[in-house]
Amino acid sequence: MQQGGQAAEPDGSRMRAWQARAQEAQQLEQRRQAELQYTQQMQIRAIAQAADPILVAVYQERGCGLLLDRSAVYIFNPAMDVTDTVIQRLNTALPSISFNRLEVPAQQQQ
């Protein structure tokens, strides 16, 4: 008998079965993580596609000559910031999004 009061398994079949289940669980976890990342990328892409025409419209309305991401600018004039206007219009154009977890296409899984 082993310490836990269980008979020793000479062939180790229970251990192999447990290891196989553990490996399956790890693979599932990795697949789900990849699916969540892919789903997030697709949703960000959808939001960006909805925001692009709004950005162009606000850019033209304000007579901008250059549109930069705020993180790329050290100092700026807050009066030239179009963020609030774009977000307000984006919220009107895309008030909500709903989605399900997406499977990662086969060509992206490698």
Z-matrix of the N, CA and C atoms (Angstrom, degrees):
N
C 1 1.450
C 2 1.520 1 110.17
N 3 1.344 2 114.60 1 148.11
C 4 1.452 3 119.99 2 176.42
C 5 1.518 4 109.01 3 -89.85
N 6 1.310 5 117.01 4 178.49
C 7 1.454 6 121.20 5 -174.29
C 8 1.521 7 112.90 6 -60.59
N 9 1.308 8 120.10 7 -37.92
C 10 1.461 9 121.87 8 -177.10
C 11 1.510 10 113.25 9 -76.20
N 12 1.318 11 119.27 10 5.89
C 13 1.439 12 121.87 11 -179.21
C 14 1.519 13 112.10 12 83.38
N 15 1.331 14 116.96 13 8.02
C 16 1.452 15 120.59 14 179.77
C 17 1.520 16 109.45 15 -100.63
N 18 1.302 17 113.92 16 148.47
C 19 1.459 18 118.77 17 178.30
C 20 1.520 19 109.53 18 -68.91
N 21 1.296 20 116.29 19 143.15
C 22 1.458 21 121.18 20 178.14
C 23 1.517 22 109.16 21 -66.64
N 24 1.333 23 115.80 22 143.24
C 25 1.455 24 120.70 23 177.30
C 26 1.508 25 108.20 24 -100.48
N 27 1.278 26 117.05 25 108.07
C 28 1.460 27 118.63 26 -177.29
C 29 1.530 28 113.06 27 -64.00
N 30 1.329 29 117.69 28 -32.76
C 31 1.467 30 118.29 29 -177.34
C 32 1.525 31 112.88 30 -92.58
N 33 1.314 32 119.71 31 -9.41
C 34 1.464 33 123.33 32 177.34
C 35 1.521 34 114.25 33 69.12
N 36 1.311 35 118.34 34 24.66
C 37 1.462 36 121.01 35 -175.73
C 38 1.528 37 112.75 36 -65.95
N 39 1.294 38 117.63 37 -37.68
C 40 1.475 39 119.91 38 179.01
C 41 1.522 40 110.34 39 -66.35
N 42 1.307 41 116.84 40 -39.75
C 43 1.462 42 120.66 41 178.85
C 44 1.524 43 110.06 42 -64.12
N 45 1.320 44 117.10 43 -44.33
C 46 1.468 45 120.37 44 179.23
C 47 1.528 46 110.79 45 -64.15
N 48 1.332 47 116.45 46 -38.98
C 49 1.468 48 120.65 47 178.66
C 50 1.532 49 109.84 48 -63.84
N 51 1.326 50 116.53 49 -43.47
C 52 1.463 51 120.33 50 178.50
C 53 1.525 52 110.50 51 -63.42
N 54 1.321 53 117.83 52 -43.77
C 55 1.469 54 121.72 53 179.28
C 56 1.527 55 110.84 54 -62.95
N 57 1.325 56 117.06 55 -38.92
C 58 1.465 57 120.56 56 178.34
C 59 1.529 58 110.27 57 -64.40
N 60 1.329 59 117.18 58 -42.50
C 61 1.475 60 120.36 59 178.14
C 62 1.522 61 111.00 60 -65.12
N 63 1.310 62 116.66 61 -39.99
C 64 1.467 63 120.23 62 178.57
C 65 1.527 64 110.32 63 -63.79
N 66 1.317 65 116.78 64 -41.47
C 67 1.461 66 120.40 65 178.70
C 68 1.525 67 110.71 66 -65.91
N 69 1.321 68 118.21 67 -40.34
C 70 1.461 69 121.72 68 177.18
C 71 1.519 70 110.75 69 -61.79
N 72 1.322 71 116.56 70 -40.94
C 73 1.463 72 121.12 71 179.22
C 74 1.525 73 110.62 72 -64.47
N 75 1.316 74 117.76 73 -40.73
C 76 1.465 75 121.39 74 177.77
C 77 1.523 76 110.87 75 -64.81
N 78 1.323 77 117.02 76 -41.53
C 79 1.460 78 120.58 77 178.98
C 80 1.524 79 110.76 78 -64.72
N 81 1.325 80 117.12 79 -40.98
C 82 1.459 81 120.93 80 177.64
C 83 1.518 82 110.31 81 -63.35
N 84 1.319 83 116.89 82 -43.10
C 85 1.463 84 120.96 83 178.45
C 86 1.523 85 110.69 84 -59.95
N 87 1.331 86 117.20 85 -44.24
C 88 1.459 87 121.26 86 178.95
C 89 1.527 88 111.41 87 -64.24
N 90 1.328 89 116.61 88 -41.49
C 91 1.464 90 120.55 89 179.14
C 92 1.524 91 110.38 90 -64.45
N 93 1.322 92 117.38 91 -44.22
C 94 1.472 93 120.87 92 179.56
C 95 1.530 94 110.94 93 -64.34
N 96 1.323 95 117.15 94 -39.68
C 97 1.466 96 120.17 95 177.68
C 98 1.527 97 110.10 96 -62.16
N 99 1.324 98 117.24 97 -44.11
C 100 1.465 99 121.33 98 178.09
C 101 1.524 100 110.61 99 -63.17
N 102 1.328 101 117.34 100 -39.28
C 103 1.463 102 120.63 101 178.62
C 104 1.522 103 111.22 102 -65.48
N 105 1.320 104 117.05 103 -41.02
C 106 1.466 105 120.26 104 178.51
C 107 1.524 106 111.20 105 -64.53
N 108 1.322 107 117.18 106 -42.31
C 109 1.460 108 120.43 107 177.90
C 110 1.525 109 110.92 108 -64.02
N 111 1.318 110 116.74 109 -43.04
C 112 1.463 111 120.87 110 179.38
C 113 1.528 112 110.36 111 -64.59
N 114 1.329 113 117.17 112 -42.93
C 115 1.465 114 121.40 113 178.41
C 116 1.526 115 110.16 114 -61.02
N 117 1.313 116 116.94 115 -43.15
C 118 1.462 117 120.80 116 178.44
C 119 1.525 118 110.60 117 -61.63
N 120 1.321 119 117.49 118 -44.42
C 121 1.463 120 121.02 119 178.68
C 122 1.522 121 111.18 120 -60.08
N 123 1.323 122 117.40 121 -42.96
C 124 1.459 123 121.35 122 -178.86
C 125 1.529 124 111.20 123 -66.97
N 126 1.325 125 117.38 124 -37.12
C 127 1.461 126 119.96 125 179.06
C 128 1.532 127 111.32 126 -71.18
N 129 1.324 128 116.66 127 -38.55
C 130 1.465 129 120.17 128 176.05
C 131 1.525 130 109.55 129 -62.73
N 132 1.330 131 116.46 130 -40.53
C 133 1.466 132 120.57 131 178.14
C 134 1.530 133 110.65 132 -62.35
N 135 1.336 134 117.10 133 -42.47
C 136 1.469 135 121.05 134 -179.94
C 137 1.529 136 110.80 135 -63.88
N 138 1.313 137 116.97 136 -41.75
C 139 1.468 138 120.86 137 178.83
C 140 1.531 139 110.02 138 -66.01
N 141 1.322 140 116.59 139 -42.19
C 142 1.468 141 120.27 140 178.96
C 143 1.525 142 111.08 141 -62.77
N 144 1.330 143 117.22 142 -39.46
C 145 1.462 144 120.44 143 178.28
C 146 1.523 145 111.08 144 -64.57
N 147 1.313 146 117.66 145 -36.33
C 148 1.456 147 121.27 146 176.94
C 149 1.524 148 111.03 147 -72.23
N 150 1.317 149 117.54 148 -32.64
C 151 1.463 150 121.71 149 -177.41
C 152 1.524 151 112.79 150 -79.18
N 153 1.323 152 118.18 151 -29.53
C 154 1.469 153 120.64 152 -175.50
C 155 1.525 154 113.78 153 -54.62
N 156 1.332 155 120.37 154 -52.07
C 157 1.465 156 118.48 155 -179.75
C 158 1.530 157 112.90 156 -65.03
N 159 1.325 158 116.45 157 -29.48
C 160 1.466 159 120.14 158 177.12
C 161 1.521 160 109.39 159 -68.52
N 162 1.329 161 116.88 160 -43.95
C 163 1.467 162 120.54 161 177.29
C 164 1.521 163 111.28 162 -59.15
N 165 1.322 164 116.67 163 -44.21
C 166 1.474 165 120.81 164 179.75
C 167 1.518 166 110.01 165 -62.44
N 168 1.338 167 117.95 166 -43.89
C 169 1.467 168 121.40 167 -179.24
C 170 1.526 169 111.22 168 -62.60
N 171 1.333 170 117.06 169 -46.88
C 172 1.470 171 120.20 170 -179.76
C 173 1.527 172 110.08 171 -65.76
N 174 1.300 173 116.65 172 -40.06
C 175 1.469 174 122.63 173 177.17
C 176 1.535 175 109.52 174 -56.17
N 177 1.320 176 116.41 175 -47.68
C 178 1.462 177 120.51 176 -178.91
C 179 1.526 178 111.78 177 -70.00
N 180 1.330 179 117.39 178 -40.97
C 181 1.466 180 121.38 179 179.13
C 182 1.526 181 111.85 180 -60.37
N 183 1.296 182 116.56 181 -39.38
C 184 1.470 183 121.06 182 -177.87
C 185 1.521 184 112.45 183 -85.21
N 186 1.329 185 117.68 184 -6.13
C 187 1.453 186 121.03 185 -179.34
C 188 1.523 187 112.52 186 66.89
N 189 1.286 188 115.61 187 35.86
C 190 1.468 189 120.33 188 -178.59
C 191 1.527 190 110.74 189 -68.69
N 192 1.309 191 115.44 190 150.70
C 193 1.449 192 121.17 191 174.86
C 194 1.519 193 111.23 192 -108.09
N 195 1.334 194 115.83 193 -13.02
C 196 1.460 195 121.16 194 -176.93
C 197 1.519 196 108.19 195 -158.13
N 198 1.312 197 116.30 196 137.96
C 199 1.457 198 120.90 197 177.98
C 200 1.522 199 107.80 198 -124.11
N 201 1.327 200 115.67 199 118.84
C 202 1.462 201 121.21 200 -177.54
C 203 1.522 202 110.55 201 -121.23
N 204 1.309 203 115.33 202 152.89
C 205 1.453 204 121.24 203 171.36
C 206 1.526 205 107.43 204 -70.53
N 207 1.318 206 116.54 205 136.50
C 208 1.466 207 120.90 206 -177.42
C 209 1.530 208 111.80 207 -55.36
N 210 1.314 209 117.86 208 -34.91
C 211 1.464 210 120.58 209 -178.27
C 212 1.529 211 112.18 210 -69.24
N 213 1.332 212 117.47 211 -13.54
C 214 1.460 213 121.22 212 -179.55
C 215 1.527 214 112.25 213 -92.67
N 216 1.330 215 116.23 214 -0.28
C 217 1.468 216 120.49 215 -175.00
C 218 1.526 217 109.56 216 -117.71
N 219 1.304 218 115.54 217 134.42
C 220 1.461 219 120.94 218 -179.91
C 221 1.531 220 110.75 219 -79.71
N 222 1.311 221 116.84 220 -51.53
C 223 1.463 222 123.11 221 179.01
C 224 1.527 223 107.79 222 -132.41
N 225 1.327 224 116.75 223 139.67
C 226 1.459 225 119.97 224 178.55
C 227 1.520 226 110.08 225 -148.50
N 228 1.315 227 114.71 226 163.96
C 229 1.452 228 121.83 227 177.45
C 230 1.527 229 107.47 228 -87.04
N 231 1.313 230 118.90 229 115.74
C 232 1.465 231 121.00 230 -178.38
C 233 1.535 232 113.73 231 -57.35
N 234 1.312 233 117.11 232 -25.96
C 235 1.467 234 119.98 233 178.51
C 236 1.527 235 111.10 234 -66.58
N 237 1.306 236 116.97 235 -20.50
C 238 1.463 237 120.96 236 -179.93
C 239 1.534 238 112.23 237 -92.32
N 240 1.312 239 117.34 238 -2.55
C 241 1.462 240 121.32 239 -178.70
C 242 1.533 241 109.66 240 -75.08
N 243 1.323 242 116.98 241 123.81
C 244 1.463 243 122.26 242 -178.51
C 245 1.531 244 112.26 243 -99.54
N 246 1.300 245 117.64 244 3.33
C 247 1.464 246 122.01 245 -173.13
C 248 1.522 247 112.87 246 -56.11
N 249 1.326 248 117.85 247 -52.95
C 250 1.464 249 120.54 248 -176.04
C 251 1.527 250 111.89 249 -60.92
N 252 1.324 251 116.43 250 -41.62
C 253 1.471 252 120.86 251 179.20
C 254 1.523 253 110.74 252 -63.48
N 255 1.330 254 115.97 253 -45.24
C 256 1.467 255 120.48 254 -179.58
C 257 1.526 256 110.33 255 -64.00
N 258 1.304 257 118.04 256 -44.00
C 259 1.474 258 120.95 257 179.90
C 260 1.524 259 110.61 258 -63.29
N 261 1.324 260 116.94 259 -42.90
C 262 1.466 261 120.50 260 179.17
C 263 1.534 262 110.22 261 -59.84
N 264 1.309 263 117.14 262 -46.25
C 265 1.467 264 120.41 263 179.81
C 266 1.528 265 112.03 264 -69.61
N 267 1.308 266 116.13 265 -36.09
C 268 1.462 267 119.27 266 177.70
C 269 1.524 268 110.39 267 -65.50
N 270 1.323 269 117.47 268 -39.94
C 271 1.461 270 120.89 269 177.63
C 272 1.524 271 111.28 270 -63.45
N 273 1.328 272 117.05 271 -32.34
C 274 1.462 273 120.82 272 176.91
C 275 1.527 274 110.38 273 -73.30
N 276 1.324 275 116.45 274 -44.28
C 277 1.465 276 120.99 275 -178.55
C 278 1.523 277 112.29 276 -72.80
N 279 1.306 278 116.94 277 -32.50
C 280 1.459 279 122.00 278 -175.95
C 281 1.533 280 107.85 279 -135.71
N 282 1.341 281 117.12 280 73.63
C 283 1.470 282 119.36 281 -173.83
C 284 1.524 283 114.21 282 -64.97
N 285 1.318 284 116.75 283 -26.69
C 286 1.461 285 119.53 284 177.51
C 287 1.523 286 108.82 285 -156.96
N 288 1.297 287 114.35 286 162.05
C 289 1.459 288 119.79 287 173.84
C 290 1.520 289 107.17 288 -132.01
N 291 1.296 290 114.98 289 147.32
C 292 1.451 291 118.85 290 174.32
C 293 1.519 292 106.26 291 -133.53
N 294 1.293 293 114.65 292 148.34
C 295 1.454 294 118.60 293 -176.23
C 296 1.514 295 109.76 294 -160.48
N 297 1.297 296 113.83 295 161.05
C 298 1.460 297 122.56 296 172.21
C 299 1.517 298 107.23 297 -114.21
N 300 1.294 299 115.12 298 158.71
C 301 1.461 300 119.46 299 176.22
C 302 1.525 301 107.91 300 -60.79
N 303 1.323 302 115.87 301 133.97
C 304 1.461 303 121.69 302 -178.45
C 305 1.514 304 110.90 303 -101.15
N 306 1.323 305 115.99 304 144.17
C 307 1.453 306 119.50 305 173.59
C 308 1.520 307 108.59 306 -78.26
N 309 1.301 308 116.06 307 141.24
C 310 1.457 309 121.23 308 179.04
C 311 1.538 310 108.10 309 -72.74
N 312 1.348 311 117.32 310 128.12
C 313 1.463 312 118.69 311 177.96
C 314 1.521 313 110.87 312 -57.84
N 315 1.312 314 116.14 313 148.76
C 316 1.471 315 122.18 314 -175.06
C 317 1.514 316 112.46 315 -54.80
N 318 1.339 317 118.78 316 -40.52
C 319 1.462 318 120.43 317 -176.60
C 320 1.531 319 112.53 318 -68.92
N 321 1.335 320 117.63 319 -20.52
C 322 1.462 321 120.11 320 179.63
C 323 1.521 322 112.78 321 -93.22
N 324 1.318 323 118.71 322 -8.15
C 325 1.455 324 121.29 323 -175.73
C 326 1.518 325 113.06 324 -77.32
N 327 1.336 326 118.18 325 -19.37
C 328 1.459 327 119.40 326 -176.90
C 329 1.464 328 111.71 327 -72.70
